[in-house]
Amino acid sequence: MRPLVGIFVGGQGRRMGGVAKGLMRPPSGERSIVDRLVTIAQDALGDVDAVMVGDATSYSAVRLPALDDDPPGVGPLGGLAALLAEAERRGAPFAVALACDLPFVTTALLGRVVGVDAVAVVPRAGEHLQPLCARYAPSVRSVAQAVLSGGKRSLHAVLDAIGDDLHVIELTAAESVAVEDWDTPEDVTR
C-alpha cells in the first residue's frame, strides 16, 4: 500500500487578494507550488498517491483528484478528517498533509517527517508546530472527529489530543525556512 499525500488547497487566499496560493510559483519559478510539492513527495516517498484537499475549484488545471472537506466549513480540520478517511478507505499506511502555500519544503525535510513511524509526526520551527507539513496515521481520524464534536476547529487541538503519541521534529533556524508559508504579499517578497 502506498502513502496518501494530501495537498491542502481549500483556503480562499483573501490576504493574497483571492489568488490560489498553490498555483503561485516559488522563487525557483519552474512550476507551481502544488506541482513542486507532488514532486517532493515522490522524491521523499517513492510511489505515492496524491490528492488535493478542500475546495479545488481554482485548481482545474492541476491533474490531481480532489477531496472535499468533511465536514465542510470548518477549515483545515475538515480537510484532515477527509484525508484520513480516504487514507483509511485506501488502506494507506499513513497520510501526509501539506499546505499549498509552503514554497520551500525540501525533500530532506519531508523525508525526516515521513521517516518516523509514529501516530503523528510534525516539525516545529521555534515555538510553532506546522501541522500541514506532517505525517498522520489514519487512526488520527477519530481524534479529529472527537475534536470537531467538542466544538473545536483547530489542528493544534488535534495535536494536543494526540498527546504523547505526537512525535515532534525540532528544526534548526536554517531548516525552519522550509516551513515558512506564503499568507500575504509581503511573505512572497521576503
PyMOL commands that set and color helices and strands:
alter all, ss='L'
color gray80, all
select helices_A, chain A and resi 14-16+21-23+33-45+57-59+76-90+107-114+140-149+155-165+173-179+185-189
alter helices_A, ss='H'
color red, helices_A
select strands_A, chain A and resi 4-8+49-53+66-67+95-99+120-125+128-129+133-136+166-171
alter strands_A, ss='S'
color yellow, strands_A
deselect
rebuild
show_as cartoon
